[in-house]
Amino acid sequence: MDKQTKIELEAAAFRQLQTHLMQNRKDVQNIDLMNLAGFCRNCLSRWYQEAAQAHGITMSKDAARESFYGMSMAQWRAQHQTETSPTQKQSFDKAFAENVSPASKP
């Protein structure tokens, strides 16, 4: 497979993941994604921001999230986010430390 085709297939897979999370599974909370998989929608938007910056494109965290979510975080929260339980929060703190904190980066 040539490099350009590989890039296009990876981009298509990313778009499908984004569509799945944003349209098909709005019911799945970010905290549950993080607790189970070690990443969530916010991580994906951060990775998008980091990729933009690697290409010399200045992008704020809010702009990256709006690009990924298709709306502002305030709108997403109001429409789809539910209250977090103490158990979810405790699991999130552990998952965040293991997967997102500076200590978890190679």
VEXLOFI-627034 format. One line per 3 residues: number of its first residue (from 1); their letters; for each residue y, z, x of N, C-alpha, C. Coordinates in steps of 0.05 Angstrom, whole numbers, plus 5000, padded with zeros to 4 digits. Each point is the difference from the previous one (the first is absolute). Example, Ala and Ser with C-alpha at 12.3 -4.5 7.8 and 13.67 -1.06 7.14 Angstrom:
1) AS) 4886 5156 5264 5024 5000 4982 5024 5000 5018 ~ 5021 4986 4993 5024 5001 5016 5022 5014 4985
//
This chain:
1) MDK) 4976 5000 5017 5024 5000 4983 5025 5000 5018 ~ 5019 4983 4993 5024 5000 5016 5018 5023 4993 ~ 5019 5006 5019 5017 5023 4997 5017 5000 4975
4) QTK) 5012 4977 4993 5017 4998 4976 4984 5005 4974 ~ 4976 4990 4999 4983 5005 4976 4993 5029 4998 ~ 4994 5013 5023 4994 5028 5000 5024 5016 4989
7) IEL) 5024 4994 5010 5024 5013 4991 5004 4997 4970 ~ 4996 4975 4990 5003 4995 4971 4980 5015 4983 ~ 4975 5002 5010 4980 5015 4985 5006 5030 5000
10) EAA) 5009 5010 5023 5008 5029 5001 5023 5005 4981 ~ 5020 4982 5000 5023 5004 4982 4991 4999 4971 ~ 4981 4982 4993 4990 4998 4973 4986 5026 4992
13) AFR) 4984 5011 5018 4986 5025 4995 5020 5023 4995 ~ 5021 5001 5017 5021 5020 4997 5013 4997 4972 ~ 5007 4976 4993 5013 4996 4974 4982 5008 4977
16) QLQ) 4973 4995 5003 4982 5008 4979 4998 5031 4998 ~ 5000 5013 5023 5000 5029 5000 5025 5011 4987 ~ 5023 4988 5007 5025 5008 4988 4999 4997 4970
19) THL) 4991 4977 4990 4998 4994 4972 4981 5020 4986 ~ 4978 5005 5013 4981 5019 4988 5012 5028 4997 ~ 5013 5010 5021 5012 5026 4998 5024 5002 4982
22) MQN) 5016 4979 4999 5025 5000 4985 4997 4992 4971 ~ 4981 4983 4994 4997 4990 4972 4974 5010 4987 ~ 4978 4999 5014 4974 5006 4988 4994 5030 5000
25) RKD) 5010 5015 5020 4993 5028 5002 5024 5018 5003 ~ 5019 4996 4982 5024 5017 5000 4993 5029 4995 ~ 4976 5004 4988 4991 5027 4993 4992 5016 5024
28) VQN) 4993 4987 5022 4991 5014 5024 5025 5010 5015 ~ 5001 5026 5004 5023 5012 5012 4999 4997 5030 ~ 5024 4998 5013 5001 4998 5029 4986 5024 5013
31) IDL) 5004 5023 4989 4988 5024 5012 4970 4998 5000 ~ 4988 4988 4979 4971 4997 4999 4991 4979 5020 ~ 5015 4978 5003 4994 4980 5021 5000 5013 5027
34) MNL) 5021 5015 5006 5002 5013 5026 4977 5019 5005 ~ 4994 5016 4980 4979 5020 5003 4973 4988 5004 ~ 4995 4977 4987 4974 4987 5002 4998 4981 5024
37) AGF) 5021 4983 5003 4998 4978 5020 5017 5005 5025 ~ 5018 5019 4999 5017 5004 5023 5024 4982 5002 ~ 5006 4985 4978 5024 4983 4998 5006 4997 4971
40) CRN) 5025 4992 4994 5009 4996 4973 5020 4977 4999 ~ 5012 4996 4977 5020 4978 4997 5023 5004 5019 ~ 5008 5025 5004 5022 5005 5019 4993 4993 5028
43) CLS) 4975 5005 5008 4991 4992 5026 5001 4969 5003 ~ 4991 4986 4980 5000 4971 5001 5029 4990 5002 ~ 5018 5012 4986 5029 4992 5002 5011 5006 5028
46) RWY) 4991 5023 5012 5009 5007 5027 4988 4980 5020 ~ 4975 4992 4997 4989 4980 5018 5014 4974 4997 ~ 5009 4993 4976 5015 4976 4996 5027 5002 5014
49) QEA) 5013 5023 4998 5025 5005 5014 4997 4998 5030 ~ 4979 5012 5011 4994 4999 5028 4995 4971 5010 ~ 4986 4984 4984 4995 4972 5007 5026 4985 5000
52) AQA) 5017 5005 4981 5026 4987 4999 5016 5006 5026 ~ 5000 5026 5006 5015 5008 5024 4989 4988 5025 ~ 4973 4997 5002 4988 4987 5023 5008 4971 5003
55) HGI) 5009 4989 4978 5010 4972 5000 5030 4999 5001 ~ 5013 5022 5007 5029 5001 5003 5015 5000 4974 ~ 4987 5007 4978 5013 5002 4974 5006 5029 4993
58) TMS) 5025 5006 4996 5007 5028 4993 4994 5004 4971 ~ 4985 5021 4994 4992 5007 4973 4999 5030 4997 ~ 5014 5010 4980 4999 5029 4995 4974 5007 4986
61) KDA) 4994 5026 5000 4976 5010 4986 5003 4993 4970 ~ 5023 5005 4989 5004 4994 4971 4997 4970 4994 ~ 5010 4983 5017 4998 4971 4996 4970 4991 5002
64) ARE) 4986 5012 5019 4971 4994 5003 4985 5009 4975 ~ 5006 5023 4991 4986 5010 4976 5007 4983 4975 ~ 5025 4993 4998 5007 4983 4977 4987 4973 5001
67) SFY) 4997 4989 5024 4986 4975 5004 4971 5003 4992 ~ 4987 5021 5008 4972 5004 4994 4996 5007 4971 ~ 5015 5019 4990 4997 5009 4972 5011 4981 4979
70) GMS) 5019 4983 5008 5012 4982 4981 5021 5014 4983 ~ 5007 5024 5008 5020 5016 4986 5007 5023 5019 ~ 5020 5015 4992 5007 5024 5017 4979 5022 4997
73) MAQ) 4999 5017 5019 4981 5023 4998 5007 5017 4976 ~ 5025 5003 4994 5008 5016 4976 4989 4988 4975 ~ 5001 4974 4998 4988 4987 4976 4970 5003 4999
76) WRA) 4987 4996 5023 4970 5003 5001 4993 5029 4992 ~ 5013 5019 5012 4994 5028 4993 5003 5006 4970 ~ 5022 4991 4989 5006 5005 4972 4979 4986 4982
79) QHQ) 4990 4977 5008 4982 4985 4983 4970 5007 5004 ~ 4993 5008 5025 4971 5002 5006 4991 5026 5013 ~ 5017 5015 5012 4992 5024 5015 4995 5024 4982
82) TET) 4979 5014 5004 4994 5024 4985 5004 5025 5017 ~ 5000 5023 4987 5003 5025 5015 4977 5005 5019 ~ 5006 5010 5023 4980 5006 5020 4989 5028 4997
85) SPT) 4973 5002 5001 4988 5027 4998 5000 5013 5027 ~ 4998 5027 5000 4999 5014 5026 4977 4990 5018 ~ 4977 4994 4988 4977 4990 5015 5006 4973 5012
88) QKQ) 5012 4982 4985 5008 4974 5011 5019 5003 5023 ~ 5020 5018 4997 5020 5005 5020 4987 5010 5026 ~ 4982 5019 4997 4986 5011 5024 4984 4978 5014
91) SFD) 4985 4984 4985 4985 4978 5012 5018 4980 5013 ~ 5024 4995 4987 5019 4981 5011 5011 5009 5027 ~ 5007 5025 5002 5010 5011 5025 4981 4995 5023
94) KAF) 4974 5004 4995 4980 4995 5020 4998 4971 5006 ~ 4998 4983 4980 4997 4971 5004 5025 4989 5014 ~ 5023 5009 4993 5025 4990 5013 5000 5008 5029
97) AEN) 4993 5024 5007 4999 5009 5028 4980 4983 5016 ~ 4978 4993 4987 4979 4986 5014 5006 4970 5003 ~ 5015 4989 4981 5004 4971 4999 5028 4989 5005
100) VSP) 5020 5017 4997 5028 4991 5001 5017 5014 5021 ~ 4994 5024 5005 5017 5016 5018 4999 4988 5028 ~ 5021 5005 5016 5000 4989 5027 4976 5007 5017
103) ASK) 4988 5023 4995 4977 5009 5015 4975 4982 4994 ~ 5000 4986 4977 4977 4983 4993 5002 4973 5012 ~ 5024 4992 5011 5003 4974 5010 4989 4998 5029
106) P) 4987 4978 5006 4987 4997 5027 5021 5000 5022
//
